[in-house]
Amino acid sequence: MKLFGKERESLRIRKVQATRAVYVRPGNVEEQEVEIKLQTEDGERLDLRLRTREVRQLILDLNDSYEAINPPLSRGRNAAGWQGMDDR
């Protein structure tokens, strides 16, 4: 993939910022998008605009990845189970 004028396999991200924006399109159709701003270790910036349904899936995927490394200690009143195996 060519990004920022260089062939890249992956980017090291140093800073992430997200904002929510509402855009009004012609015909009074409202479309919601989330803007995600990424800054690489090299100082390059990448702005992504995603529709809310893509953001929802991204959050779910990131949450699963994060919990694989850092399992939650508890969820509410019940002990956290791993892959559906609760300690009840």
TAMOVEN-V520440 format. One record per helix or strand of 3 or more residues. SS is the DSSP state (H for helix, E for strand). FROM is the first residue (numbers start at 0). TO is the last residue. Records with the same first field share a line. If there is no record, write none. Layout:
SS=FROM-TO + FROM-TO
//
This chain:
E=12-24 + 28-39 + 44-50
H=51-68
//
